[in-house]
Amino acid sequence: MGTDVIDELKTLLITELNLEDISPDDIDASAPLFRDGLGLDSIDALELAVVIDRKYGIKIKSSDERNKEIFSSLNALADFITANRTR
C-alpha cells in the first residue's frame, strides 16, 4: 500500500469531513475510523464514499458486505483504493 494514498486520505478526511483541530499527523492509519478511533459516524461514511467515488472512481455501495472491513482503518481503506482505483 502506498503512503501517498494514506497521506491523500488523511487530508481528504480533514477537509471533506470538516475535522477541526486535527492534523494529518494526528491520524493513526491503523486506528479504527469509527467509534473509539477517529470517531466517525455513518453520515461521515456516506460522505467519504462520495469523496472516494469522485477522487478515485470507486463506487462503494451501502449494501456492500465488505464495508465494515473496507472502512475498518485508514490502512484498510488505502488498500481497497489501491486495488480498485480507476483514477
PyMOL Python script that loads the backbone (N, CA, C, O; Angstrom):
from pymol import cmd

cmd.read_pdbstr("""\
ATOM      1  N   MET A   1       0.853  -1.175   0.000  1.00  0.00           N
ATOM      2  CA  MET A   1       0.000   0.000   0.000  1.00  0.00           C
ATOM      3  C   MET A   1       0.888   1.224   0.000  1.00  0.00           C
ATOM      4  O   MET A   1       1.895   1.267   0.707  1.00  0.00           O
ATOM      5  N   GLY A   2       0.523   2.211  -0.785  1.00  0.00           N
ATOM      6  CA  GLY A   2       1.344   3.394  -0.892  1.00  0.00           C
ATOM      7  C   GLY A   2       1.037   4.407   0.192  1.00  0.00           C
ATOM      8  O   GLY A   2      -0.119   4.656   0.534  1.00  0.00           O
ATOM      9  N   THR A   3       2.108   4.985   0.726  1.00  0.00           N
ATOM     10  CA  THR A   3       1.886   6.021   1.729  1.00  0.00           C
ATOM     11  C   THR A   3       1.269   7.257   1.098  1.00  0.00           C
ATOM     12  O   THR A   3       0.656   8.067   1.793  1.00  0.00           O
ATOM     13  N   ASP A   4       1.422   7.413  -0.216  1.00  0.00           N
ATOM     14  CA  ASP A   4       0.796   8.542  -0.900  1.00  0.00           C
ATOM     15  C   ASP A   4      -0.716   8.494  -0.738  1.00  0.00           C
ATOM     16  O   ASP A   4      -1.341   9.523  -0.481  1.00  0.00           O
ATOM     17  N   VAL A   5      -1.311   7.320  -0.884  1.00  0.00           N
ATOM     18  CA  VAL A   5      -2.762   7.175  -0.748  1.00  0.00           C
ATOM     19  C   VAL A   5      -3.173   7.476   0.691  1.00  0.00           C
ATOM     20  O   VAL A   5      -4.183   8.141   0.919  1.00  0.00           O
ATOM     21  N   ILE A   6      -2.409   6.998   1.652  1.00  0.00           N
ATOM     22  CA  ILE A   6      -2.723   7.265   3.057  1.00  0.00           C
ATOM     23  C   ILE A   6      -2.655   8.764   3.335  1.00  0.00           C
ATOM     24  O   ILE A   6      -3.538   9.317   3.991  1.00  0.00           O
ATOM     25  N   ASP A   7      -1.605   9.422   2.837  1.00  0.00           N
ATOM     26  CA  ASP A   7      -1.480  10.869   3.040  1.00  0.00           C
ATOM     27  C   ASP A   7      -2.640  11.613   2.381  1.00  0.00           C
ATOM     28  O   ASP A   7      -3.187  12.551   2.962  1.00  0.00           O
ATOM     29  N   GLU A   8      -3.016  11.196   1.167  1.00  0.00           N
ATOM     30  CA  GLU A   8      -4.164  11.813   0.490  1.00  0.00           C
ATOM     31  C   GLU A   8      -5.438  11.623   1.306  1.00  0.00           C
ATOM     32  O   GLU A   8      -6.226  12.555   1.467  1.00  0.00           O
ATOM     33  N   LEU A   9      -5.633  10.410   1.818  1.00  0.00           N
ATOM     34  CA  LEU A   9      -6.836  10.118   2.596  1.00  0.00           C
ATOM     35  C   LEU A   9      -6.884  10.923   3.893  1.00  0.00           C
ATOM     36  O   LEU A   9      -7.949  11.391   4.295  1.00  0.00           O
ATOM     37  N   LYS A  10      -5.753  11.083   4.539  1.00  0.00           N
ATOM     38  CA  LYS A  10      -5.720  11.891   5.758  1.00  0.00           C
ATOM     39  C   LYS A  10      -6.181  13.317   5.458  1.00  0.00           C
ATOM     40  O   LYS A  10      -6.997  13.880   6.187  1.00  0.00           O
ATOM     41  N   THR A  11      -5.653  13.888   4.387  1.00  0.00           N
ATOM     42  CA  THR A  11      -6.031  15.247   4.009  1.00  0.00           C
ATOM     43  C   THR A  11      -7.501  15.309   3.625  1.00  0.00           C
ATOM     44  O   THR A  11      -8.204  16.242   4.013  1.00  0.00           O
ATOM     45  N   LEU A  12      -7.978  14.313   2.859  1.00  0.00           N
ATOM     46  CA  LEU A  12      -9.393  14.275   2.477  1.00  0.00           C
ATOM     47  C   LEU A  12     -10.303  14.174   3.699  1.00  0.00           C
ATOM     48  O   LEU A  12     -11.325  14.857   3.774  1.00  0.00           O
ATOM     49  N   LEU A  13      -9.936  13.334   4.641  1.00  0.00           N
ATOM     50  CA  LEU A  13     -10.745  13.198   5.849  1.00  0.00           C
ATOM     51  C   LEU A  13     -10.894  14.538   6.556  1.00  0.00           C
ATOM     52  O   LEU A  13     -11.992  14.922   6.957  1.00  0.00           O
ATOM     53  N   ILE A  14      -9.793  15.235   6.702  1.00  0.00           N
ATOM     54  CA  ILE A  14      -9.809  16.507   7.422  1.00  0.00           C
ATOM     55  C   ILE A  14     -10.603  17.567   6.668  1.00  0.00           C
ATOM     56  O   ILE A  14     -11.433  18.260   7.257  1.00  0.00           O
ATOM     57  N   THR A  15     -10.349  17.696   5.365  1.00  0.00           N
ATOM     58  CA  THR A  15     -11.014  18.759   4.615  1.00  0.00           C
ATOM     59  C   THR A  15     -12.467  18.444   4.288  1.00  0.00           C
ATOM     60  O   THR A  15     -13.338  19.299   4.452  1.00  0.00           O
ATOM     61  N   GLU A  16     -12.735  17.242   3.832  1.00  0.00           N
ATOM     62  CA  GLU A  16     -14.088  16.891   3.390  1.00  0.00           C
ATOM     63  C   GLU A  16     -15.051  16.656   4.551  1.00  0.00           C
ATOM     64  O   GLU A  16     -16.250  16.901   4.417  1.00  0.00           O
ATOM     65  N   LEU A  17     -14.545  16.187   5.675  1.00  0.00           N
ATOM     66  CA  LEU A  17     -15.419  15.904   6.819  1.00  0.00           C
ATOM     67  C   LEU A  17     -15.336  17.003   7.876  1.00  0.00           C
ATOM     68  O   LEU A  17     -15.890  16.878   8.968  1.00  0.00           O
ATOM     69  N   ASN A  18     -14.628  18.086   7.528  1.00  0.00           N
ATOM     70  CA  ASN A  18     -14.512  19.245   8.424  1.00  0.00           C
ATOM     71  C   ASN A  18     -14.049  18.857   9.828  1.00  0.00           C
ATOM     72  O   ASN A  18     -14.628  19.280  10.829  1.00  0.00           O
ATOM     73  N   LEU A  19     -13.007  18.053   9.876  1.00  0.00           N
ATOM     74  CA  LEU A  19     -12.450  17.660  11.172  1.00  0.00           C
ATOM     75  C   LEU A  19     -11.556  18.787  11.680  1.00  0.00           C
ATOM     76  O   LEU A  19     -10.438  18.976  11.201  1.00  0.00           O
ATOM     77  N   GLU A  20     -12.059  19.518  12.639  1.00  0.00           N
ATOM     78  CA  GLU A  20     -11.324  20.665  13.164  1.00  0.00           C
ATOM     79  C   GLU A  20     -10.326  20.213  14.220  1.00  0.00           C
ATOM     80  O   GLU A  20     -10.522  19.196  14.885  1.00  0.00           O
ATOM     81  N   ASP A  21      -9.277  20.968  14.360  1.00  0.00           N
ATOM     82  CA  ASP A  21      -8.250  20.717  15.376  1.00  0.00           C
ATOM     83  C   ASP A  21      -7.550  19.375  15.201  1.00  0.00           C
ATOM     84  O   ASP A  21      -7.014  18.831  16.166  1.00  0.00           O
ATOM     85  N   ILE A  22      -7.546  18.834  13.989  1.00  0.00           N
ATOM     86  CA  ILE A  22      -6.839  17.586  13.709  1.00  0.00           C
ATOM     87  C   ILE A  22      -5.899  17.832  12.531  1.00  0.00           C
ATOM     88  O   ILE A  22      -6.291  18.415  11.520  1.00  0.00           O
ATOM     89  N   SER A  23      -4.664  17.381  12.675  1.00  0.00           N
ATOM     90  CA  SER A  23      -3.718  17.470  11.566  1.00  0.00           C
ATOM     91  C   SER A  23      -3.507  16.061  11.022  1.00  0.00           C
ATOM     92  O   SER A  23      -3.807  15.081  11.704  1.00  0.00           O
ATOM     93  N   PRO A  24      -2.995  15.955   9.804  1.00  0.00           N
ATOM     94  CA  PRO A  24      -2.728  14.613   9.255  1.00  0.00           C
ATOM     95  C   PRO A  24      -1.865  13.759  10.170  1.00  0.00           C
ATOM     96  O   PRO A  24      -2.057  12.545  10.243  1.00  0.00           O
ATOM     97  N   ASP A  25      -0.919  14.374  10.866  1.00  0.00           N
ATOM     98  CA  ASP A  25      -0.040  13.624  11.767  1.00  0.00           C
ATOM     99  C   ASP A  25      -0.789  13.057  12.968  1.00  0.00           C
ATOM    100  O   ASP A  25      -0.324  12.107  13.597  1.00  0.00           O
ATOM    101  N   ASP A  26      -1.949  13.638  13.290  1.00  0.00           N
ATOM    102  CA  ASP A  26      -2.749  13.161  14.425  1.00  0.00           C
ATOM    103  C   ASP A  26      -3.512  11.873  14.096  1.00  0.00           C
ATOM    104  O   ASP A  26      -3.990  11.191  15.002  1.00  0.00           O
ATOM    105  N   ILE A  27      -3.625  11.544  12.822  1.00  0.00           N
ATOM    106  CA  ILE A  27      -4.430  10.397  12.411  1.00  0.00           C
ATOM    107  C   ILE A  27      -3.548   9.156  12.312  1.00  0.00           C
ATOM    108  O   ILE A  27      -2.607   9.103  11.521  1.00  0.00           O
ATOM    109  N   ASP A  28      -3.874   8.168  13.129  1.00  0.00           N
ATOM    110  CA  ASP A  28      -3.166   6.886  13.122  1.00  0.00           C
ATOM    111  C   ASP A  28      -3.796   6.010  12.042  1.00  0.00           C
ATOM    112  O   ASP A  28      -4.973   5.663  12.134  1.00  0.00           O
ATOM    113  N   ALA A  29      -3.029   5.655  11.031  1.00  0.00           N
ATOM    114  CA  ALA A  29      -3.556   4.902   9.884  1.00  0.00           C
ATOM    115  C   ALA A  29      -4.058   3.515  10.261  1.00  0.00           C
ATOM    116  O   ALA A  29      -4.851   2.928   9.525  1.00  0.00           O
ATOM    117  N   SER A  30      -3.613   2.984  11.388  1.00  0.00           N
ATOM    118  CA  SER A  30      -4.057   1.649  11.793  1.00  0.00           C
ATOM    119  C   SER A  30      -5.201   1.694  12.814  1.00  0.00           C
ATOM    120  O   SER A  30      -5.760   0.653  13.158  1.00  0.00           O
ATOM    121  N   ALA A  31      -5.549   2.879  13.294  1.00  0.00           N
ATOM    122  CA  ALA A  31      -6.635   3.015  14.277  1.00  0.00           C
ATOM    123  C   ALA A  31      -7.995   2.907  13.578  1.00  0.00           C
ATOM    124  O   ALA A  31      -8.112   3.211  12.392  1.00  0.00           O
ATOM    125  N   PRO A  32      -9.005   2.478  14.309  1.00  0.00           N
ATOM    126  CA  PRO A  32     -10.348   2.419  13.721  1.00  0.00           C
ATOM    127  C   PRO A  32     -10.813   3.816  13.278  1.00  0.00           C
ATOM    128  O   PRO A  32     -10.508   4.816  13.929  1.00  0.00           O
ATOM    129  N   LEU A  33     -11.543   3.866  12.178  1.00  0.00           N
ATOM    130  CA  LEU A  33     -12.091   5.146  11.718  1.00  0.00           C
ATOM    131  C   LEU A  33     -13.343   5.529  12.497  1.00  0.00           C
ATOM    132  O   LEU A  33     -13.656   6.711  12.643  1.00  0.00           O
ATOM    133  N   PHE A  34     -14.049   4.530  12.991  1.00  0.00           N
ATOM    134  CA  PHE A  34     -15.324   4.769  13.662  1.00  0.00           C
ATOM    135  C   PHE A  34     -15.220   4.462  15.150  1.00  0.00           C
ATOM    136  O   PHE A  34     -14.309   3.768  15.601  1.00  0.00           O
ATOM    137  N   ARG A  35     -16.162   4.988  15.887  1.00  0.00           N
ATOM    138  CA  ARG A  35     -16.277   4.795  17.341  1.00  0.00           C
ATOM    139  C   ARG A  35     -15.021   5.228  18.073  1.00  0.00           C
ATOM    140  O   ARG A  35     -14.679   6.411  18.064  1.00  0.00           O
ATOM    141  N   ASP A  36     -14.328   4.292  18.708  1.00  0.00           N
ATOM    142  CA  ASP A  36     -13.223   4.639  19.599  1.00  0.00           C
ATOM    143  C   ASP A  36     -12.009   5.222  18.885  1.00  0.00           C
ATOM    144  O   ASP A  36     -11.178   5.874  19.517  1.00  0.00           O
ATOM    145  N   GLY A  37     -11.897   5.000  17.600  1.00  0.00           N
ATOM    146  CA  GLY A  37     -10.747   5.517  16.865  1.00  0.00           C
ATOM    147  C   GLY A  37     -10.922   6.992  16.556  1.00  0.00           C
ATOM    148  O   GLY A  37     -10.890   7.834  17.454  1.00  0.00           O
ATOM    149  N   LEU A  38     -11.106   7.294  15.294  1.00  0.00           N
ATOM    150  CA  LEU A  38     -11.251   8.678  14.850  1.00  0.00           C
ATOM    151  C   LEU A  38     -12.625   9.241  15.203  1.00  0.00           C
ATOM    152  O   LEU A  38     -12.817  10.457  15.206  1.00  0.00           O
ATOM    153  N   GLY A  39     -13.565   8.373  15.494  1.00  0.00           N
ATOM    154  CA  GLY A  39     -14.877   8.828  15.939  1.00  0.00           C
ATOM    155  C   GLY A  39     -15.839   9.211  14.833  1.00  0.00           C
ATOM    156  O   GLY A  39     -16.775   9.976  15.068  1.00  0.00           O
ATOM    157  N   LEU A  40     -15.626   8.693  13.628  1.00  0.00           N
ATOM    158  CA  LEU A  40     -16.539   8.993  12.532  1.00  0.00           C
ATOM    159  C   LEU A  40     -17.867   8.283  12.742  1.00  0.00           C
ATOM    160  O   LEU A  40     -17.950   7.321  13.505  1.00  0.00           O
ATOM    161  N   ASP A  41     -18.913   8.762  12.059  1.00  0.00           N
ATOM    162  CA  ASP A  41     -20.228   8.127  12.167  1.00  0.00           C
ATOM    163  C   ASP A  41     -20.728   7.731  10.781  1.00  0.00           C
ATOM    164  O   ASP A  41     -20.005   7.874   9.795  1.00  0.00           O
ATOM    165  N   SER A  42     -21.950   7.239  10.703  1.00  0.00           N
ATOM    166  CA  SER A  42     -22.479   6.721   9.439  1.00  0.00           C
ATOM    167  C   SER A  42     -22.617   7.814   8.384  1.00  0.00           C
ATOM    168  O   SER A  42     -22.445   7.544   7.196  1.00  0.00           O
ATOM    169  N   ILE A  43     -22.921   9.029   8.794  1.00  0.00           N
ATOM    170  CA  ILE A  43     -23.012  10.127   7.825  1.00  0.00           C
ATOM    171  C   ILE A  43     -21.627  10.424   7.257  1.00  0.00           C
ATOM    172  O   ILE A  43     -21.483  10.694   6.065  1.00  0.00           O
ATOM    173  N   ASP A  44     -20.615  10.373   8.112  1.00  0.00           N
ATOM    174  CA  ASP A  44     -19.237  10.549   7.637  1.00  0.00           C
ATOM    175  C   ASP A  44     -18.880   9.467   6.626  1.00  0.00           C
ATOM    176  O   ASP A  44     -18.195   9.741   5.640  1.00  0.00           O
ATOM    177  N   ALA A  45     -19.337   8.241   6.862  1.00  0.00           N
ATOM    178  CA  ALA A  45     -19.063   7.135   5.938  1.00  0.00           C
ATOM    179  C   ALA A  45     -19.674   7.419   4.569  1.00  0.00           C
ATOM    180  O   ALA A  45     -19.045   7.176   3.539  1.00  0.00           O
ATOM    181  N   LEU A  46     -20.890   7.929   4.561  1.00  0.00           N
ATOM    182  CA  LEU A  46     -21.542   8.270   3.287  1.00  0.00           C
ATOM    183  C   LEU A  46     -20.771   9.363   2.559  1.00  0.00           C
ATOM    184  O   LEU A  46     -20.531   9.266   1.356  1.00  0.00           O
ATOM    185  N   GLU A  47     -20.388  10.394   3.289  1.00  0.00           N
ATOM    186  CA  GLU A  47     -19.628  11.490   2.680  1.00  0.00           C
ATOM    187  C   GLU A  47     -18.292  10.985   2.148  1.00  0.00           C
ATOM    188  O   GLU A  47     -17.850  11.379   1.069  1.00  0.00           O
ATOM    189  N   LEU A  48     -17.666  10.124   2.909  1.00  0.00           N
ATOM    190  CA  LEU A  48     -16.378   9.561   2.496  1.00  0.00           C
ATOM    191  C   LEU A  48     -16.524   8.716   1.238  1.00  0.00           C
ATOM    192  O   LEU A  48     -15.668   8.766   0.355  1.00  0.00           O
ATOM    193  N   ALA A  49     -17.591   7.949   1.150  1.00  0.00           N
ATOM    194  CA  ALA A  49     -17.845   7.136  -0.045  1.00  0.00           C
ATOM    195  C   ALA A  49     -18.010   8.016  -1.281  1.00  0.00           C
ATOM    196  O   ALA A  49     -17.537   7.665  -2.362  1.00  0.00           O
ATOM    197  N   VAL A  50     -18.679   9.156  -1.126  1.00  0.00           N
ATOM    198  CA  VAL A  50     -18.860  10.089  -2.245  1.00  0.00           C
ATOM    199  C   VAL A  50     -17.514  10.673  -2.666  1.00  0.00           C
ATOM    200  O   VAL A  50     -17.227  10.784  -3.858  1.00  0.00           O
ATOM    201  N   VAL A  51     -16.703  11.038  -1.703  1.00  0.00           N
ATOM    202  CA  VAL A  51     -15.381  11.599  -1.993  1.00  0.00           C
ATOM    203  C   VAL A  51     -14.501  10.566  -2.698  1.00  0.00           C
ATOM    204  O   VAL A  51     -13.779  10.904  -3.636  1.00  0.00           O
ATOM    205  N   ILE A  52     -14.558   9.319  -2.253  1.00  0.00           N
ATOM    206  CA  ILE A  52     -13.756   8.257  -2.862  1.00  0.00           C
ATOM    207  C   ILE A  52     -14.200   8.023  -4.303  1.00  0.00           C
ATOM    208  O   ILE A  52     -13.366   7.804  -5.182  1.00  0.00           O
ATOM    209  N   ASP A  53     -15.487   8.067  -4.544  1.00  0.00           N
ATOM    210  CA  ASP A  53     -16.001   7.920  -5.908  1.00  0.00           C
ATOM    211  C   ASP A  53     -15.494   9.065  -6.779  1.00  0.00           C
ATOM    212  O   ASP A  53     -15.024   8.841  -7.895  1.00  0.00           O
ATOM    213  N   ARG A  54     -15.589  10.279  -6.275  1.00  0.00           N
ATOM    214  CA  ARG A  54     -15.192  11.460  -7.040  1.00  0.00           C
ATOM    215  C   ARG A  54     -13.690  11.485  -7.308  1.00  0.00           C
ATOM    216  O   ARG A  54     -13.267  11.798  -8.421  1.00  0.00           O
ATOM    217  N   LYS A  55     -12.889  11.161  -6.315  1.00  0.00           N
ATOM    218  CA  LYS A  55     -11.432  11.270  -6.466  1.00  0.00           C
ATOM    219  C   LYS A  55     -10.797  10.050  -7.133  1.00  0.00           C
ATOM    220  O   LYS A  55      -9.878  10.187  -7.940  1.00  0.00           O
ATOM    221  N   TYR A  56     -11.292   8.854  -6.792  1.00  0.00           N
ATOM    222  CA  TYR A  56     -10.628   7.635  -7.254  1.00  0.00           C
ATOM    223  C   TYR A  56     -11.457   6.812  -8.241  1.00  0.00           C
ATOM    224  O   TYR A  56     -10.965   5.818  -8.775  1.00  0.00           O
ATOM    225  N   GLY A  57     -12.702   7.211  -8.489  1.00  0.00           N
ATOM    226  CA  GLY A  57     -13.544   6.470  -9.414  1.00  0.00           C
ATOM    227  C   GLY A  57     -14.009   5.134  -8.864  1.00  0.00           C
ATOM    228  O   GLY A  57     -14.264   4.203  -9.628  1.00  0.00           O
ATOM    229  N   ILE A  58     -14.122   5.030  -7.545  1.00  0.00           N
ATOM    230  CA  ILE A  58     -14.536   3.785  -6.899  1.00  0.00           C
ATOM    231  C   ILE A  58     -15.893   4.003  -6.242  1.00  0.00           C
ATOM    232  O   ILE A  58     -16.049   4.865  -5.377  1.00  0.00           O
ATOM    233  N   LYS A  59     -16.864   3.211  -6.664  1.00  0.00           N
ATOM    234  CA  LYS A  59     -18.193   3.294  -6.051  1.00  0.00           C
ATOM    235  C   LYS A  59     -18.285   2.262  -4.930  1.00  0.00           C
ATOM    236  O   LYS A  59     -18.079   1.068  -5.144  1.00  0.00           O
ATOM    237  N   ILE A  60     -18.599   2.749  -3.735  1.00  0.00           N
ATOM    238  CA  ILE A  60     -18.797   1.868  -2.591  1.00  0.00           C
ATOM    239  C   ILE A  60     -20.264   1.982  -2.210  1.00  0.00           C
ATOM    240  O   ILE A  60     -20.717   3.025  -1.738  1.00  0.00           O
ATOM    241  N   LYS A  61     -20.985   0.918  -2.418  1.00  0.00           N
ATOM    242  CA  LYS A  61     -22.422   0.918  -2.132  1.00  0.00           C
ATOM    243  C   LYS A  61     -22.670   0.588  -0.666  1.00  0.00           C
ATOM    244  O   LYS A  61     -21.921  -0.171  -0.052  1.00  0.00           O
ATOM    245  N   SER A  62     -23.730   1.168  -0.115  1.00  0.00           N
ATOM    246  CA  SER A  62     -24.045   0.916   1.296  1.00  0.00           C
ATOM    247  C   SER A  62     -24.375  -0.548   1.547  1.00  0.00           C
ATOM    248  O   SER A  62     -24.262  -1.029   2.675  1.00  0.00           O
ATOM    249  N   SER A  63     -24.782  -1.255   0.501  1.00  0.00           N
ATOM    250  CA  SER A  63     -25.140  -2.667   0.651  1.00  0.00           C
ATOM    251  C   SER A  63     -23.938  -3.609   0.526  1.00  0.00           C
ATOM    252  O   SER A  63     -24.089  -4.823   0.666  1.00  0.00           O
ATOM    253  N   ASP A  64     -22.755  -3.064   0.267  1.00  0.00           N
ATOM    254  CA  ASP A  64     -21.568  -3.900   0.106  1.00  0.00           C
ATOM    255  C   ASP A  64     -21.229  -4.584   1.434  1.00  0.00           C
ATOM    256  O   ASP A  64     -21.017  -3.917   2.447  1.00  0.00           O
ATOM    257  N   GLU A  65     -21.181  -5.895   1.418  1.00  0.00           N
ATOM    258  CA  GLU A  65     -20.922  -6.666   2.637  1.00  0.00           C
ATOM    259  C   GLU A  65     -19.509  -6.434   3.184  1.00  0.00           C
ATOM    260  O   GLU A  65     -19.232  -6.756   4.339  1.00  0.00           O
ATOM    261  N   ARG A  66     -18.633  -5.887   2.371  1.00  0.00           N
ATOM    262  CA  ARG A  66     -17.251  -5.655   2.804  1.00  0.00           C
ATOM    263  C   ARG A  66     -17.060  -4.315   3.502  1.00  0.00           C
ATOM    264  O   ARG A  66     -15.952  -4.025   3.954  1.00  0.00           O
ATOM    265  N   ASN A  67     -18.094  -3.491   3.606  1.00  0.00           N
ATOM    266  CA  ASN A  67     -17.938  -2.135   4.135  1.00  0.00           C
ATOM    267  C   ASN A  67     -17.277  -2.080   5.509  1.00  0.00           C
ATOM    268  O   ASN A  67     -16.426  -1.226   5.758  1.00  0.00           O
ATOM    269  N   LYS A  68     -17.663  -2.981   6.390  1.00  0.00           N
ATOM    270  CA  LYS A  68     -17.070  -2.979   7.730  1.00  0.00           C
ATOM    271  C   LYS A  68     -15.559  -3.182   7.640  1.00  0.00           C
ATOM    272  O   LYS A  68     -14.789  -2.559   8.372  1.00  0.00           O
ATOM    273  N   GLU A  69     -15.152  -4.062   6.734  1.00  0.00           N
ATOM    274  CA  GLU A  69     -13.726  -4.322   6.532  1.00  0.00           C
ATOM    275  C   GLU A  69     -13.056  -3.150   5.806  1.00  0.00           C
ATOM    276  O   GLU A  69     -11.975  -2.710   6.200  1.00  0.00           O
ATOM    277  N   ILE A  70     -13.698  -2.647   4.747  1.00  0.00           N
ATOM    278  CA  ILE A  70     -13.131  -1.555   3.950  1.00  0.00           C
ATOM    279  C   ILE A  70     -12.877  -0.328   4.809  1.00  0.00           C
ATOM    280  O   ILE A  70     -11.827   0.305   4.698  1.00  0.00           O
ATOM    281  N   PHE A  71     -13.829   0.010   5.662  1.00  0.00           N
ATOM    282  CA  PHE A  71     -13.733   1.221   6.478  1.00  0.00           C
ATOM    283  C   PHE A  71     -13.197   0.953   7.888  1.00  0.00           C
ATOM    284  O   PHE A  71     -13.363   1.788   8.778  1.00  0.00           O
ATOM    285  N   SER A  72     -12.559  -0.198   8.101  1.00  0.00           N
ATOM    286  CA  SER A  72     -12.090  -0.530   9.448  1.00  0.00           C
ATOM    287  C   SER A  72     -10.952   0.377   9.906  1.00  0.00           C
ATOM    288  O   SER A  72     -10.852   0.693  11.092  1.00  0.00           O
ATOM    289  N   SER A  73     -10.109   0.791   8.994  1.00  0.00           N
ATOM    290  CA  SER A  73      -8.999   1.693   9.322  1.00  0.00           C
ATOM    291  C   SER A  73      -8.563   2.404   8.040  1.00  0.00           C
ATOM    292  O   SER A  73      -8.983   2.053   6.937  1.00  0.00           O
ATOM    293  N   LEU A  74      -7.724   3.393   8.217  1.00  0.00           N
ATOM    294  CA  LEU A  74      -7.200   4.108   7.054  1.00  0.00           C
ATOM    295  C   LEU A  74      -6.337   3.179   6.200  1.00  0.00           C
ATOM    296  O   LEU A  74      -6.356   3.266   4.972  1.00  0.00           O
ATOM    297  N   ASN A  75      -5.588   2.299   6.842  1.00  0.00           N
ATOM    298  CA  ASN A  75      -4.780   1.332   6.093  1.00  0.00           C
ATOM    299  C   ASN A  75      -5.662   0.441   5.229  1.00  0.00           C
ATOM    300  O   ASN A  75      -5.356   0.214   4.058  1.00  0.00           O
ATOM    301  N   ALA A  76      -6.759  -0.067   5.797  1.00  0.00           N
ATOM    302  CA  ALA A  76      -7.669  -0.939   5.042  1.00  0.00           C
ATOM    303  C   ALA A  76      -8.306  -0.179   3.883  1.00  0.00           C
ATOM    304  O   ALA A  76      -8.442  -0.717   2.784  1.00  0.00           O
ATOM    305  N   LEU A  77      -8.691   1.053   4.126  1.00  0.00           N
ATOM    306  CA  LEU A  77      -9.291   1.874   3.073  1.00  0.00           C
ATOM    307  C   LEU A  77      -8.278   2.151   1.967  1.00  0.00           C
ATOM    308  O   LEU A  77      -8.621   2.091   0.786  1.00  0.00           O
ATOM    309  N   ALA A  78      -7.045   2.452   2.333  1.00  0.00           N
ATOM    310  CA  ALA A  78      -5.991   2.704   1.342  1.00  0.00           C
ATOM    311  C   ALA A  78      -5.717   1.445   0.514  1.00  0.00           C
ATOM    312  O   ALA A  78      -5.516   1.532  -0.697  1.00  0.00           O
ATOM    313  N   ASP A  79      -5.708   0.277   1.164  1.00  0.00           N
ATOM    314  CA  ASP A  79      -5.511  -0.986   0.438  1.00  0.00           C
ATOM    315  C   ASP A  79      -6.624  -1.189  -0.579  1.00  0.00           C
ATOM    316  O   ASP A  79      -6.371  -1.557  -1.726  1.00  0.00           O
ATOM    317  N   PHE A  80      -7.864  -0.947  -0.149  1.00  0.00           N
ATOM    318  CA  PHE A  80      -9.018  -1.112  -1.026  1.00  0.00           C
ATOM    319  C   PHE A  80      -8.929  -0.162  -2.225  1.00  0.00           C
ATOM    320  O   PHE A  80      -9.172  -0.564  -3.363  1.00  0.00           O
ATOM    321  N   ILE A  81      -8.583   1.083  -1.963  1.00  0.00           N
ATOM    322  CA  ILE A  81      -8.471   2.082  -3.038  1.00  0.00           C
ATOM    323  C   ILE A  81      -7.359   1.701  -3.999  1.00  0.00           C
ATOM    324  O   ILE A  81      -7.544   1.767  -5.215  1.00  0.00           O
ATOM    325  N   THR A  82      -6.212   1.306  -3.476  1.00  0.00           N
ATOM    326  CA  THR A  82      -5.083   0.926  -4.329  1.00  0.00           C
ATOM    327  C   THR A  82      -5.448  -0.232  -5.232  1.00  0.00           C
ATOM    328  O   THR A  82      -5.041  -0.260  -6.393  1.00  0.00           O
ATOM    329  N   ALA A  83      -6.208  -1.189  -4.723  1.00  0.00           N
ATOM    330  CA  ALA A  83      -6.587  -2.367  -5.505  1.00  0.00           C
ATOM    331  C   ALA A  83      -7.699  -2.085  -6.518  1.00  0.00           C
ATOM    332  O   ALA A  83      -7.829  -2.810  -7.504  1.00  0.00           O
ATOM    333  N   ASN A  84      -8.503  -1.041  -6.286  1.00  0.00           N
ATOM    334  CA  ASN A  84      -9.697  -0.831  -7.109  1.00  0.00           C
ATOM    335  C   ASN A  84      -9.776   0.501  -7.846  1.00  0.00           C
ATOM    336  O   ASN A  84     -10.747   0.744  -8.564  1.00  0.00           O
ATOM    337  N   ARG A  85      -8.803   1.349  -7.691  1.00  0.00           N
ATOM    338  CA  ARG A  85      -8.918   2.689  -8.255  1.00  0.00           C
ATOM    339  C   ARG A  85      -8.908   2.671  -9.783  1.00  0.00           C
ATOM    340  O   ARG A  85      -8.250   1.846 -10.417  1.00  0.00           O
ATOM    341  N   THR A  86      -9.661   3.609 -10.342  1.00  0.00           N
ATOM    342  CA  THR A  86      -9.695   3.778 -11.791  1.00  0.00           C
ATOM    343  C   THR A  86      -9.068   5.113 -12.194  1.00  0.00           C
ATOM    344  O   THR A  86      -8.906   5.389 -13.383  1.00  0.00           O
ATOM    345  N   ARG A  87      -8.719   5.930 -11.219  1.00  0.00           N
ATOM    346  CA  ARG A  87      -8.071   7.233 -11.485  1.00  0.00           C
ATOM    347  C   ARG A  87      -6.834   7.378 -10.640  1.00  0.00           C
ATOM    348  O   ARG A  87      -6.150   8.398 -10.716  1.00  0.00           O
TER     349      ARG A  87
END
""", "prot")
cmd.dss("prot")
cmd.show_as("cartoon", "prot")
cmd.util.cbc("prot")
cmd.orient("prot")
